[in-house]
Amino acid sequence: MVKNGSKIVFFISIILIISACSDYQKLMKSQDYGEKYEMGVVYFNQGDYYRALELFETVLPFYRGSDKAEDLNYYYSYCYYHQKDYELASHYFKRFAKNFPTSKYTEECQFMSAYCKYLLSPSYSLDQTNTLDAINELQLFIDVYPRSERIAECNTLIDNLRGKLEKKAFEIASLYLKMENYNAAITAFNNVMKDFPGTDYKEEIMFNLAKAYYLYAENSIEEKKKERHQSALEAYDAFVTAYPDSQYIKQVNNFSKNSRRQVKN
């Protein structure tokens, strides 16, 4: 009896699904834009964003400039967001803010446009164009809505994005050092310090600078060694002043001894 009951429920479910699909197809072919709009909202509230989006697309031209255009475009933007198409979602949220500047949703959509850019930001090891775009969009939101309740969240998101840029810059500088391109490493590490003055990598960067300056001097032609070892000593002094108890102190002391010997000679 239980098995038969389960079969009946299964077949009823199949029939209901087929019926619902049939009703949806009829609705898509219908010219009743009011019903399409209302059912689009129903599907949206049910979480069926794919069907809602299809219905909204068919009625957007019809309602352009009407009282329903604002809500329709608002739903339309969120359909893309909920389907994780953040590129298009960002585009339509931004377009909403532009087309409906006095709407109660304008601030929200301006933020969501920037937030979608944030979600498009990839791992630090990949190209960071989207990360830079997201930072710019979030900063624009802060500038336009300085008293918004979302300001703290925007600042947190920007910090997260800058963390990716910081890590990428640090890894690139470290790669130069591993490749024994010491001059490029020195430039890159100094740029990290300049661009991210509060970096968490500061101790490691300053150690790597001392190391890069020393190795750069050691691998220079004789005429350049004294001058470059002097620069290495300056990097050494800066490091031990900032981190006298560092785990790297023995290594930089060795760099210093060799550099002082070279300068003296």
N, C-alpha and C positions, 0 to 999 in steps of 0.2 A: 504493500500500500504506500509505503514511504517513497519507494522508487517511482511508482506511478505518479504520485503527487509532485515529485521533483520534475518529472518529465512534463507534466501539465504546466507547471510554473515556467519551465524553460521555453516551451512552445508559445505560451502567452507572451513572454518577454520578447521573443523573436517577432511575433505578430505586431506588438506595440512598436518595436524599433522600425520595422518595415513601414508601418503606418505613419510613424513620425517622419521618416525619411521622405515618404510620398507627400505628406503635407508640406514639408519644407521645400521640396522641388516645385510643388504647385505655387507656393508663396513666392519663390524666386522668379517664376514666370509671370506672376501677377502684376498688374499695373496699379494695384492699390498701395500707393506709397505710404499712406497712413498706417496701414496694417503692417507693412514691412518695417517701418520705423518702430512701432510698438513691439513687434516680435523681436526685433534686433535688441531692444532694451531688455526684453525677457531673457533672451539667450545670453546677453552680457551678464545679467545678474545671476544666471545659472552657471556662469563660468565657461560657457561654450563660446569662446571668443572667435573661433574660426567662422562659425555660422553668423555670429553677430557682425563680424567684419564684412562678410559677403553681402549681407542685407544692407548695412550702412553704405557700402560702396554704390549700391544701386540707387539709393535715395539722396545721396549727397548733392548731385546737381539739381534735383528737384527742390530741395529745401534751402539752396544757397540764397542768403539774404533774408530768410524768414526768421521767425521767433525761435524756431527749433534748431537753427543752424549752430548756435553756440553749444547746446548740449550734445548735438549730433557729432560735432567735431571733437568735443571732449571725450566722448565714448570711443570714437574712432581712433584717437591717439592711444588711449589705454588698451585697445584691442591689440595693437602692435606690441605695446609694452608687455602685456601678459603673455603674449606668444614669444617673448624674448627676442623679438626683432628690434634690438635697441637702436640700430642705425635709423630705421624708418620712424621709430617711436620718437627719437630725439628730433627728427625733422618735423614731424607733425605737431609735437608739443611746442616747438619754437614757432611754427606757423600759426598755431592757435594764439599764442601770446601776441603775435604781430597783428593778426586779424581781429582779435577781440581784446584790445588794450584796457577796456574798462570792465571786463568780466570779473566775476567773483573767483573765477578759476585762473586768472592770468598769472598771478604770482606762483601758484602751484605748478602750472604748466611750464613757466620759465625755469623753475627749479628742476622739474622732471626732465626737461630737455638736457640740462647740465648733468643730472644724475645718470641719464642713459649714456652720456659720453663717458662718465666715470666707469660704468659697467663695461664699456667697450675697451677700457684700458687693459692691455695684455700683461703678461709676465714681464718682469724687468729685463729679461734677457732678449726680448723681442723689440722690434721697432716701436719707439715711444711717441709717435705722432699723435695717436689718440689720447695719450696721457697728457700731452701738452695742450691739446684741444680742450680736454676736460678741465684742466686747471684754468684756462682762459674763460671757459663758460661759467664755472663756479665763481670765479672772481668777478665776472660781469654781473652775476646775480647779486653778490654782496654789494657791489657798487650801486646797483639799481634799487635794491631793497635793504638798505643798511640797518633797518629796525625789524627785519623779519625774524620770526621765531626759528627760522631755519639757518640762521647765520652760524651758530655753533656747529651744526652738522656740516655745513659747507666747509668750515675751517678744518674739521676733522678729516673730511674727504680730501681736501687739498693737501693736508699733511701726509696722508697715505700715498697720494700720487707723487708728491715730492720725494717720499721715501724710495719709491721705485727709481726715480731719476737719479737719486743719490747713490743707490746701490749699483745701478748700471754704470755710472761714472766711475765709481770706485773699482768695479770689476774691470773696466777698460784700462784704467791706470795700472792695475795689478797685472793685467795681461802684457802691457808694454814692458813691465819689469821682468816678467818671466821670459819674454822674447829677447831680453837683453838690449832693448831699445831704451837706454837709460835716460837720454835727453827728453824723449817723448814722455817717459814715465814721470820725470820731474815736473814737466809742464802739466801733465794730466792730474797728478796728485795736488799740485798747487791750485789748479782750477776747482777741484772738489772742495778744497778748504775755502776758496773764495766764494763759490756758488752756494755752499751749504755750511755756513760758519758754525752752526750748532750740531754738526754731524756727530753721530755716535762712533764713527770710525776714526776719530781724530788721533787717538794714540797710535793706531796702526798706520795711519797715513803718515804721521810724523816719523815713525820708525822707518817706513818704506822710503820716505824722502832721504833720510840719513843714509840708508843703504844704497839708494839709487845715486846720490851724489858721490858716495865713496867709490862705487863700482864704475861710475862714469869717469872719475878721475883716474882710477887704476888702469882703465882701458884706453886712456888718451895717449897721444903722442907726447914725447918727453917735454916739448916746449909748452904744453898746456897743463901738465900734471900739477905743478905747484899751485897755479891759480885755482884749479878745480878742487884740489885737496883743501884749499883754504875755504872754498864754498862748502865742502863736506864738513869741515869743522864747525862752520856756522850752523849747519843743520843739526850737527851733534849737540852743540850748546843749547839750541832751541828745544831739542828733545829732552835732554836731562833736566833742564829748568822746569819744563812742564810736567815731566813724569820721572822724578828721581828714583822711584821705587818700581819702575816698570819691569815686566817680565823680560823685556828686550834689552835691559840695561847692559848686560854682559856683552852682547853682540855689538852694541853701539860703542862701548868702551874699546873694543878691539878695532873698530873702524877708526876711532879717534887716535889710538896709539900709532897705527900705521900712517894715518894722514899727517900727524904731527912729525913723524919721522921723515916723511917725504918733503914736507914744507921746510923742515930744518936742513935737510940735505941740499 
